[in-house]
Amino acid sequence: MNKVYRLISFFLVFLLFGGCVDQIEFPLNLGDERLVVAGQLNNWDETQYVFLSETTSADREPILTDGYFTINDLPRPVRGAQVSVQSSNGQSWDYVETEPGTYALDDFPGPESGVEYYVQILANGRVYQSTPEVMPEAIGRDEISYTFDRGEFNNQPEIPFISINSEVTLPEQQGDYFLRWDVEEVFYWNLTFFPNPFNKPPPDCYVFGFADPERITLLNGDLLNRPGGTSVQTLAERQVDQSFLSRHYFNVRQVSTTRESYEYRRKIRELVNNSGSVFDAPPAPIQGNLRNVNNDGETVLGYFEVAKVDITRIYTTKADVPFFIEEICEYDPNRPFSDYPRTCLSCSEWDNSTGITPEWWFDQ
């Protein structure tokens, strides 16, 4: 599950500076770069991550990428920072930089009840801290299901797609809880099995991603009056393609978070869904919960949250799909090698892929 939250955190940065690039423009000058932080501390037994990057501007010096100097306005990873999480009872845990801009914390015992936690970052000679948060106690329970349908999808007619739904049993309390859902997908990809003297099959290939990355599903418990009741939520919709030829998991992560974290993501959702009318609020960077401890005037982007998490999984197989799916990697002796898609030949052609079977893959 370590890869799951890494993807969730990258998704947050994507929303701020990738997926919304047309709606959000930062009028930055050289030297006016801003730190971007994405991180979560939770109760799940997994590696905890913090991702650090820095916004860029049009007159930023070019960087060397794949042997070429390029200029772009994408956030660039912040290397060499010192990152730690601190608690109100005096404990501290240090993160380790595992990749440029990626900081990992292993063997964290989980947030204690009633204890505040915050992240501290030393980067570029500056000290940053998040607002201390306590892990919420309340969380719901998901009953996950899926439905297949054919219709308009992404403004295209007659597209086969799957919907991931949940009938959520709400916490046994009157309001004062805030829930969010993230849906990760993991599917097995069949590489082309070319005949060989030893009849050795190709290696395993598992591909991680997000089912519906621009959807932000939120629930405000203060708006409901049903302790222990139910609420039906559509969590993701995704086009059916060749990834459904084998076992295809949808891992639903329910996140119980603070009011401040909820409001932060609600504002992001408003930006994502901005219709562009004259009555819309003008696009602007969304203030998170981090600050420069020595300069309150510096704008720091992103959010570090302390959350309670529960994960529910459901999967489909080819037999569940009511649509024809073309086998694009199936071996054909009359087919030239060059005609096979690159993803049929090597698992590494997929982003966020691995040959290691997830430990939970055969639990259901």
C-alpha positions in Angstrom: 0.0 0.0 0.0 3.0 2.3 0.1 2.5 3.3 -3.5 -1.2 4.2 -2.8 -0.5 7.4 -0.8 2.4 8.4 -2.9 -0.1 8.6 -5.8 -2.6 10.5 -3.7 -0.1 13.1 -2.8 1.1 13.5 -6.3 -2.6 13.9 -7.3 -2.8 16.9 -4.9 0.1 18.6 -6.5 -1.4 17.7 -10.0 -4.7 19.4 -9.0 -2.9 22.6 -7.9 -0.4 22.9 -10.8 -1.2 20.4 -13.5 -4.8 19.6 -13.9 -5.8 23.2 -13.3 -3.1 24.9 -15.2 -5.6 26.6 -17.5 -7.6 28.0 -14.5 -4.8 28.9 -12.1 -2.0 31.2 -13.2 0.7 32.4 -10.8 2.1 35.8 -11.8 5.6 35.0 -10.5 8.9 36.7 -11.2 12.3 35.0 -10.9 13.0 34.6 -7.2 9.3 34.6 -6.3 9.0 30.8 -6.3 6.7 29.3 -3.7 7.1 26.1 -1.7 4.4 23.4 -2.3 3.9 20.8 0.4 1.7 17.7 0.1 1.6 15.2 3.0 -0.5 13.1 5.3 0.0 11.4 8.7 -2.4 8.6 9.3 -3.2 5.5 11.3 -2.7 3.1 8.5 0.2 0.7 8.6 2.1 2.1 5.7 5.0 4.4 4.8 4.0 8.0 5.4 5.1 10.6 2.8 5.7 14.3 2.4 6.3 15.7 -1.1 8.1 19.0 -1.6 8.2 21.0 -4.8 8.6 24.6 -5.8 6.6 26.7 -8.3 8.4 28.1 -11.3 8.0 31.1 -13.5 8.4 31.8 -17.2 11.8 33.5 -16.8 13.2 30.6 -14.6 16.5 29.3 -15.8 16.2 26.1 -17.9 16.8 22.7 -16.4 18.5 19.6 -17.8 15.9 16.9 -18.6 16.8 13.7 -20.5 19.9 15.4 -21.9 18.1 18.6 -23.0 17.7 22.0 -21.4 14.0 22.8 -21.1 11.9 25.6 -19.7 8.5 24.8 -18.2 6.3 26.1 -15.4 5.8 22.8 -13.6 6.7 22.5 -10.0 10.2 21.3 -9.5 11.2 18.9 -6.6 12.9 20.4 -3.6 16.0 18.4 -2.8 18.0 18.2 0.3 15.4 19.4 2.8 15.2 18.3 6.4 11.7 17.0 7.2 10.3 15.8 10.5 7.0 15.4 12.2 6.6 16.7 15.7 4.0 15.9 18.4 2.7 17.9 21.3 4.0 15.4 23.8 7.6 16.1 22.6 8.2 13.2 20.2 9.8 13.6 16.8 10.3 11.4 13.7 12.6 12.2 10.8 11.7 11.6 7.1 14.3 10.3 4.6 14.5 11.6 1.0 14.0 8.6 -1.2 13.7 10.4 -4.5 14.1 14.1 -5.5 11.3 15.9 -3.5 10.0 12.7 -2.0 10.4 12.2 1.8 9.4 9.0 3.5 8.8 8.0 7.1 8.8 4.2 7.9 7.6 2.5 11.1 5.5 5.3 12.3 3.4 3.9 15.2 0.3 5.9 14.2 -1.1 9.1 15.8 -2.1 8.9 19.4 -5.6 9.9 20.4 -5.8 13.6 21.5 -2.2 14.3 20.5 -1.4 17.2 18.1 1.1 16.6 15.2 2.7 19.0 12.8 5.4 18.8 10.1 8.5 20.9 10.3 10.6 21.5 7.1 14.0 23.1 6.7 14.4 24.0 3.1 16.5 26.7 1.3 17.6 28.1 4.6 14.0 28.6 5.8 11.9 26.9 8.4 8.3 26.0 7.7 5.7 24.4 10.0 2.1 23.2 9.5 -0.7 24.1 11.9 -0.9 21.3 14.6 -3.8 18.8 14.0 -5.3 16.0 16.1 -6.4 12.8 14.3 -10.2 12.6 14.2 -11.8 9.7 15.9 -15.0 9.3 13.8 -15.0 7.4 10.5 -17.7 5.8 8.4 -17.9 2.3 6.9 -18.0 1.7 3.1 -20.0 -1.0 1.3 -18.4 -0.8 -2.2 -20.1 -1.8 -5.5 -19.7 -1.2 -9.2 -21.9 -0.9 -12.2 -21.1 -1.0 -15.9 -22.9 1.3 -18.4 -22.6 2.7 -21.8 -23.3 6.4 -22.6 -21.8 9.8 -22.8 -18.5 10.0 -21.1 -16.1 12.9 -21.2 -18.3 14.5 -23.9 -18.0 11.4 -26.1 -21.1 9.3 -26.9 -21.6 5.6 -26.5 -18.5 5.0 -24.3 -18.4 2.0 -22.0 -17.6 2.9 -18.4 -17.6 1.7 -14.9 -19.0 3.5 -11.8 -17.6 2.9 -8.3 -20.2 3.5 -5.6 -20.4 3.2 -1.9 -23.2 3.0 0.6 -21.6 4.6 3.5 -22.6 3.9 7.1 -22.1 7.2 8.8 -20.4 7.6 12.2 -22.5 7.2 15.3 -22.4 10.8 16.3 -24.2 14.0 15.5 -22.1 15.9 13.0 -18.6 17.2 13.7 -16.9 14.9 11.2 -15.6 15.4 7.7 -15.0 12.6 5.2 -13.2 12.4 1.8 -12.7 9.5 -0.6 -9.8 8.7 -3.0 -10.1 5.8 -5.4 -6.9 4.2 -6.5 -6.9 1.5 -9.2 -4.4 -1.3 -9.6 -4.6 -3.7 -12.5 -2.7 -6.7 -13.8 -1.3 -6.2 -17.3 -0.7 -9.2 -19.5 2.6 -8.7 -21.4 2.9 -10.6 -24.7 3.9 -14.2 -24.2 6.3 -14.9 -27.1 7.2 -18.5 -27.7 10.6 -19.5 -26.3 12.6 -22.8 -25.8 11.9 -22.8 -22.1 8.2 -21.8 -22.3 9.0 -19.1 -19.8 6.1 -16.6 -19.4 6.8 -12.8 -19.2 7.2 -11.3 -15.8 4.2 -10.0 -13.8 3.1 -6.5 -14.3 0.9 -4.4 -11.9 0.0 -0.8 -12.8 -1.1 1.8 -10.3 -3.2 4.8 -11.0 -6.3 6.8 -10.2 -9.8 5.9 -11.4 -11.1 9.4 -11.6 -8.4 11.8 -10.7 -10.3 15.1 -11.1 -13.2 14.0 -8.8 -13.1 15.2 -5.2 -15.8 13.5 -3.1 -16.5 15.2 0.2 -19.0 14.7 3.0 -19.7 17.3 5.7 -21.2 15.6 8.7 -22.5 18.9 10.1 -25.0 19.0 7.2 -26.5 15.5 8.0 -28.8 14.5 10.9 -28.4 10.7 10.6 -26.0 9.2 13.2 -25.4 5.7 12.1 -27.5 6.2 9.0 -26.4 5.7 5.4 -25.4 7.9 2.5 -24.9 6.8 -1.1 -21.9 8.2 -2.9 -20.5 7.8 -6.5 -16.8 7.8 -5.9 -15.4 7.4 -9.4 -16.3 6.8 -13.0 -13.8 5.4 -15.5 -13.8 4.3 -19.1 -13.5 0.6 -19.8 -10.4 -0.4 -21.8 -7.8 -3.1 -22.1 -6.9 -2.7 -18.4 -10.1 -4.7 -17.6 -8.8 -7.9 -19.4 -7.4 -9.2 -16.1 -8.1 -8.6 -12.5 -8.6 -4.8 -11.9 -8.8 -3.6 -8.3 -10.4 -0.4 -7.0 -9.0 0.6 -3.6 -11.3 3.0 -1.9 -9.6 5.1 0.8 -12.0 6.9 3.1 -10.3 9.7 4.9 -11.7 11.3 8.1 -10.1 14.7 8.3 -10.3 18.0 10.1 -12.7 20.8 9.3 -9.7 22.9 8.0 -8.6 20.1 5.7 -12.1 19.6 4.4 -12.5 23.3 3.6 -9.1 23.3 1.9 -10.2 20.5 -0.5 -13.7 22.0 -0.9 -12.0 25.2 -2.3 -9.8 23.0 -4.6 -13.0 21.3 -5.9 -14.6 24.7 -6.6 -11.5 25.6 -8.7 -11.6 22.3 -10.5 -15.3 22.8 -11.3 -15.0 26.5 -12.1 -17.4 27.1 -15.0 -15.6 30.2 -16.2 -18.7 32.5 -15.9 -18.4 36.2 -15.0 -19.8 35.3 -11.5 -17.1 32.9 -10.6 -14.5 33.9 -8.1 -11.2 34.8 -9.8 -8.6 32.0 -9.7 -6.0 32.3 -7.0 -3.6 30.2 -5.0 -5.4 28.4 -2.2 -3.8 29.0 1.2 -3.1 25.8 3.1 -2.0 25.2 6.7 1.8 25.8 6.3 3.8 29.0 7.0 7.3 30.3 7.2 7.9 30.6 10.9 10.1 33.7 10.4 8.1 35.4 7.6 4.3 35.3 7.8 4.2 37.2 4.5 5.5 34.3 2.5 2.8 32.3 0.8 3.3 28.5 1.2 1.1 26.3 -1.0 -0.3 22.8 -0.1 -1.5 21.0 3.0 -0.2 18.6 5.6 -3.1 16.8 7.3 -3.4 14.4 10.2 -6.2 11.9 9.3 -7.9 8.6 10.2 -8.0 6.2 7.2 -9.9 3.1 6.3 -9.4 1.2 3.0 -12.0 -1.0 1.2 -11.2 -3.0 -2.0 -13.2 -4.4 -4.8 -12.1 -5.9 -8.1 -13.4 -7.0 -11.5 -12.3 -9.6 -13.9 -12.8 -10.0 -17.6 -15.9 -12.2 -17.0 -17.6 -9.3 -15.2 -17.3 -6.9 -18.1 -20.4 -6.8 -20.3 -18.5 -5.3 -23.3 -16.1 -6.7 -25.9 -12.5 -5.7 -25.2 -9.9 -6.2 -27.9 -6.8 -8.2 -26.9 -4.0 -5.9 -28.1 -1.1 -7.9 -26.7 -2.1 -11.4 -27.7 0.7 -13.2 -29.6 0.2 -13.7 -33.4 3.0 -15.5 -35.3 2.2 -13.4 -38.4 2.4 -10.1 -36.5 5.7 -8.2 -36.8 7.4 -7.5 -33.5 7.2 -3.7 -34.3 3.4 -3.9 -34.4 3.1 -4.7 -30.7 2.5 -1.7 -28.5 5.4 -0.9 -26.3 3.4 -1.6 -23.2 2.9 -5.2 -24.4 6.7 -5.7 -24.4 7.8 -4.1 -21.1 6.1 -3.3 -17.8 8.3 -0.3 -17.3 6.5 1.4 -20.3 3.7 2.1 -17.8 4.1 4.9 -15.3 3.8 3.7 -11.7 4.2 0.0 -12.5 5.9 -2.8 -10.7 6.6 -6.5 -11.0 6.0 -7.1 -7.3 2.6 -8.5 -6.4 0.8 -6.3 -3.8 0.5 -8.2 -0.5 -3.3 -7.9 -0.5 -3.8 -9.0 -4.1 -5.3 -12.4 -3.3 -7.0 -11.5 0.0 -10.4 -11.4 -1.7 
